């Protein structure tokens, strides 16, 4: 069974990585196999979104299948399917002498974190995406690990090419060509907070060198939810009278469930890895849908402590007004640089749905979507924002709405998107070349993508320093046509800070955030 489990884990990890790599534009405005299908099976996101937004996408009904599987088989998702769990397993196997058991009661932390998240979700505060293992994995890979992987591979092959060693390029270039067509992104992605988010992920993996499956055992709220659902699962572990409490099973237990203590083992922590069955020298352990060979199936009761549960729930509830009382929650106030993707819901509803998975950032073909830090407050940390100087919103692209798992970004058709405004361009006349320096420039008008140009040119005659007359075309903006895509800011030739910039004023999704107060 252990070999079977490893094979299944490997296949699901390959499937996850395949879907992750496929979640990218291939030249068409459609995606065949987005990795969000893993999120669709996530019951933690299902419950948290249902509580916070009072609605869920139809795709999340797939999570009911995982709930049913957990009730029947126990935490098979954690032990056999979860890609983050598999990565934790792989890293933990590096050190066979890693510490095996944490402090007594540490396994309760994930259940208390689960209570905190669900209690805050009940009052529309969506924090699940920060801790959910699938969101965490996709975000970390999209923003931190995958860009670093792309950069490293490109640097290695560029260095090999620059060496000009006879015959070397004939070997490396075909390999590089295959990688570009298979696992590398179309262009090198760059993200703000890439190092920070990637480092957090590496820390989570590194904890496995201290104790195997540290995240799964003590911190994973999805594991806590599945643990609660598996408490009365039909698949049971039984131990016969032949058990001598030799402790062999404890050395291979992935969930630290105290399998060698018979009456005290924690069935909610069992990952159904079957390692104890494989290693038992007396064949005293059995998994089945009955009590097996008359052995005992008793388990330790889940004693979270009434006070701990109340404190966790009260903390989740108390966090809501603390975060909601910030200046960003004040009606009529908006961070002007917080430009949400086209199709994003009104800010409060958007935050109640967004799980910060980072898929929209990965598929943005111009690399314009980046994770926020505190621009949207703590509540909105790592949610997407457009940074026009780094990348604009492509006029005919609707990919971000296609991959959003919770509907925080609506799926739009191209005609629908053409009518959506995400902001408005403004001209800084102190930096604009035709205004401030009497230098001809019409780049912003040339790149404006709207059918009738939102940027138009006014011909004027200005005087130079010697008193001569210069005829220039100075850009003007038609606020009724500008959609705030940011291409003008991205392509502005003025260095450092563009002479034309976009803010979220006039965005379609808000009735309050308009040009005229």
N, C-alpha and C positions, 0 to 999 in steps of 0.2 A: 504493500500500500504506500510505503514511503516513496518508492521509485515512481509509482503511478502519480502520486501527488506532485512530485517534482516535475514530471512531464507535463501535467496539466498546468501547473504554475508557469512553466516556461512557455507553453503555447499561448496562454492568456497574456503574458507579458509581451510576447511577439505581436499578438493581435493589437494590444494597446499601442505599442510603438508604431506599428504599421498605420493604424488609424491616426495617430498623432502626426506622423509625417505627411499623410494624405490630407490633413486639414490645412490645406494651402491652395492658393489659386494656381490652376494649371493652364491659365490663359483664357478660360471661360468664366462667366459670372455664375458659377454653380459649383457646388462641392458634392462629390459622390459619397464619401464615407468619412464624415467628421467624427472625431474622437468623443464628441459629446454623448454618444450612445452609452458610454460608461456612466456618465452623469445621469442619464435617463433611468438607470437601474439603481440609483442611490436613494434609499428611503430616508436618510437624514435630511437631504436637500428637499425631498418631497414634503416631509412634515414641517420643516422650518419655513419653507416658502408658503405652505398652506396656512400656517399660523400668522406669518408676517404680512403676506399679500392677499390672503383669503381666496386664493385661486392658484392653480398650477397648470402647466402645460400638459396637454394630453399625453405626450411622450413619457411623462413621469409615472404613468400608470404601469409602465414596465417594472417599476420598483416594487409593485405588489407581488410580482413573481419572486423577487429576492426575499421579500418578507415571508412568503409561503415556504420557500426553500429553507429558510432559517428555522421556521417553526417545525419543519419536518426533520431536517438534518443537522441543525445547530449552526455554528459559525463557519460553515463551509466557505463562505465568501472570503473571510479573513485568512483561512488556512490554505485555500486552493486557488482563488481567483484574483484577489486584490493585487494590482501591480505594485503598489507601494509596499505591501506586505512582502511580496516576492523580493523586491530590492533590499528590504531590511534583512530578509533571510540570507541573501547573497553576501551582504556586507558582514553580517554577524558570523558567517561561516569562516571568515578570515582568521578570527581568533577563537580557537577552541577552548582557550582558558578564560574566556570572557566571564565576568561576574554573572552568576546565574539567577540570583534572587535579590529583588529589591527589598526595601524596607516593608515591614508588615503594614498592610493596608494601603500601599501605594496604588494598587489596582483600582481603588475607589475614585481616584482623581478623574478618570475619564467619564465615570458616571456623573460626578458632580459637575464636570464641564458640560456634559450633555444637558443636564437640568438647567444650568445657567443659560445655555444657548437657546433652548426651547422656551424658557421663561421670558427672555428678552424678545424672542420672535413673536410671542403672543401679543406684545405691544409694539409691533412693526419694526423692531430693530433687527436687522439681518446681519448676523455675525458668523453664520454657519460656514461661509466660504473660506474664512480665514483658517479654520481648523479641520474642515472636512478633508479626508485624505486624498480623494480624487481631485477635488478642486486644487488642493495644495500641490499635488503632483503635476497637474497640467500647467498651472501657473508657474511653478518653479522651472519646469522644462522649457516652457514657451519664452519666458523672460530672462532666465538665468543660464540654464545648462545648454540648451540647444544653440543659442547664439555663440556661446563659448566654444561649443563643439564645432560649429561651422567655421569660426575664426581659426581654431587650431588646425583643422584639416586643410584649409586654404593656405595657411602660413607654411605648413609642412611641404605641400606640393609646390608652392611658389619658391620656397627655398631650394627644393630639389631641382626645379627648372633653372634657377639663377646660378647653380653650381656649374652648369654647362659641361658636365661630365659626359664624355662620349658614350652613347647608348643608354644613359640613365633616363632621359626624357622619353625615349621610345618605350620604356616600361611604365613610368609614372603617369604620363599623360593619358593613356587609355584607361588606367585605373581611375584617375581623376575625373575623366569624362563620365564613367559609369556612376561614380559617387554623385556627381552633379545631377544626373538624371534620376537618381534613386533616393538618397538620404539627405543630401544637402539642399538648403533653401535656394530659391531662385536668385536672391540677392542677400548679402550679409546683413542680418538684422542687428539693430542697435536699440537698446532700451535704457531709459532712466531706471535707476535702482536695480539694474541687472546684477551687479556684484552683491548687493545686499540680499536680494531675494534668493539668488543662487547660493549664497553662503548659509542662509538659514536652512535651506534644503540639505546642504552638505553636513550641517550640524546634526540634523535629524538622522541622517544616515550614519554619522560618526558615533552617535549614541549607542549604536549596535555593537561597537567595539568595547563599550563598558558593560552593556548587558544586552543580550540578544533580544531582538524585537522590542526594544525599549518603548518606541512610539506606540506599537500595537498593544503592549501590556498596560501602559499607564496613561497615555495621553489621547488616544484616538477616540473621539466622540461617536464616530460611526460604529466602531467596535463596541462601545458601551451600549448603543441602541440595539445592535445585533445580539449582544450578550443578554439583554433583557428579554428579547424575543426568543432566545434559545433556551431560556431557563426551563421550559417544560417541553423541549423538543422530543420528537418521537424516537429519534436515534439516540440510544443510551449507551453509556460505557459501564460495564459491569466487571467486577473483580471476584474471582473464585476464592475458595478457602485455601487454595494452594499458594496464595500470595504470601511471601516471607518478608515483605517490606524491605527488600534489599536495596531499594533506591535507584535501581537501574533506569526505571522510567523517568525519574526526576531529572536525570542527566540529559535527556533528549527532549523534554517537554518544552514546546514552543511558547505556551501561554503561562507558564509558571502557575499551574493549577494545583500544585501539591498532590500529584497523582499517587505518591507513595504513602500517603497518610489515610488512605481508605475512607474513613468517615468524614474527613475534613476537605476533600478535594473540591475545588470550585468549578462547578459545571458551567457557569456562565463565562468562564475564562477559557474554556476548552476550544481550541481552534480546529478540532476534528482532523488533526494531522496524522493520527494513527501511529505515531512514533512509539508510544508506550506499548502498543500491541506487538509491533515488530521486534522490539528489543527485549521483551519480558522473557527471562530464561526458563520460566515455569509455565508459559502459556496460560497465565492466570488472568489476562486482560482480554476482554472481548467487546466489540462494538456491534450492536444489533438493535432491532426494533422491539426487543423484549428484554427481560432481565437476564437473558443468556443462560448460563449453566447454573442458575440458582445463586449466583453471586450477588453481592450487595451493590446497589445503585445509589445509595445515600450520598448526599453532598452537603457541603457547608452552606448554611443559609446566607443570603446576601444581606449583610448588615451594614448599610451605608451610614446609619445613625440619623435619627430624626433631626437632630440639630444641624448636622451637615447638610441634609437635604433642604431644610428651611433656609439656611444661610445661602446656599447656592441659588435657590429660587429667588430669594429676596434680593440677592446681589444682581441677578439678571434683570429683575424688575427695576431696581434702583438705578441701574446703569442707563436705562432708557431716558428719563428726564435729564440726567446729567449730560448726555450727549446731545439730546434734542434742544437743550437750552442755549446752545452755542449760537454765535452770531450768524452762522450759515443757515440756521433754521428760521431766522427772522423773515417774516413776510416782506417781500419787496427787495430783499437783499440777495445778491448773488455774486459769487466769485467770478469776475469777468473772464478769467482765463480758464475756467472750467467748461470746456467745450465737449459736450457729449456726442457720441456717434449718431448719425441720422437714424431715426426710428426709436431713439431712447425715449422712455416714458417720462412723464413729469418727475422732477427730482425725487420727491418723497417716495413715489411709487417705484421709481427706478432703483433706489437704494433698498427698498423692501424686497426686491427680487434679485438684484445682482449678487452673484456668489463669487465674484472675483476670480473666476477660473482662468482668465487670460486668453481664451480662445479667440475673441474678437481681435486682440492685439496680434496674435500669431497670423491671422489671415489677412490683416490689413496690408494691401499690396504696396503701399507707399511707406510702410513703417511709421505711419503718423499717429497711431493709437499707442498710448503709454500708460503704465499704472500710476495712479495718483499716490501721493504720500499723505499729506494733510490738507491738500487743496479742497477736498470735499469733507474734511473733518475725519475723526477716527472712524466714524460709521462708514465712510466711503473709501477707506484705505484700500489701495490696489484695484479700485474700479477704473474703467477706461476713460481717458481724456485725450482729445486731439491736441497735438502740439504742432501747429502748422509750420513752424520754422524747420522742424525735423521731417515732416511729411504731411501731405495734404489729403483731403478726402476725395478720392477719385470719383468723378461725376457719374460714371456708369457702373460703379461697384456696389453691390448689396450683400457682400459676403458676411459682414459682421452680424447682420440680422439672421442669417441662415444658421450660424453656429451657436447663437446664444441659447443656452439650455432652458432658461426660465422665462423667456419673453420679456426680459428687462429691455432688450432692444428688439423692436418689432421686425418681423420679416417683411420687407418691402419689395414691390416690383420696381423696375427702373423708372417707369412713369410716375409712380408714387413718390419715389425718392427725389425726383427732380423738383417736386413741389415743397420738399421739406427744407426749412432753414435751420441751420445749427448755429448761426451767428451772423455777424455783419462785419465787413471790412472797413477799416478807418485809415485815413492817410495822415502820416506825420509829416507835415509840410516842412518842418525843420530839418528833415533828413532826406526827403524826396528830391531826387536830382533835378527834375525840371523846375520845382518850386524854389529850393534852397540854393542850388548851384548853377542854375541856368544851363543845365546839361541835358541834351535830348535823351529820353528813355521812355519807351512805351511797353516794356516787358509785361507789366501787370495786365494791360488791356489785351495784349496778344494771347496770354495764357488763360484768360477768363473763359470758362467752359460753357456758360449758359448760352442758349440759342440766340437770344438777344443780349449782347454784352452788358453785364452789370457794371462794368467799368468802361466809361466812355472818355473821349479826349476832347478837350477844349483848346482850340488854337488861340494863342495869345502872343502878343509882341512885348518883349521885355528889354530893358536897357542893360547893357553890360557895363563894366567898370570904366571903359573908355568913352562911354556915351553912345555907342553904337546900338543898333536895334537887332535883337535876335528873335526869330520866330520859333516858338516851341509848342509842343502839345502837352498840356498838363492833364493828368488823370483826374476824373471825378467819379463818384460812386452813386449808382442808382440804388437806393435802399430797398426799393420795391422788387428789384430783380436779384440782388445779391443773396446767395444762399449760405455764405460763410464757409465755403469749402476749404479756404486757406491756401489755394495754389498760388495766389498772388503773393502771399507772404513767403511761401516756400521758395519761389523763383525770383524774388526781388534781388537785384544785383548789389544792393547796398550791404556792405559787410557788417559783421557783428550783430546789429539789430536792424531788422527790416524797416524800410520807410513806409510800408503798409502792413497793417496787422489786423488780426481778427479777434474779436471778443464774442461772447455768447449773447450779446444784446440782440433782441429781435428773434430769438429762437422760437420755432413753431410750438414746441412742447410747453411753453410757459406763457400765460396771459399777462403776468406781472412784469416779466423781464423784457420790456419793450423800449424802443428808442426814446419815446416821449413819456415822461412820468405822468 
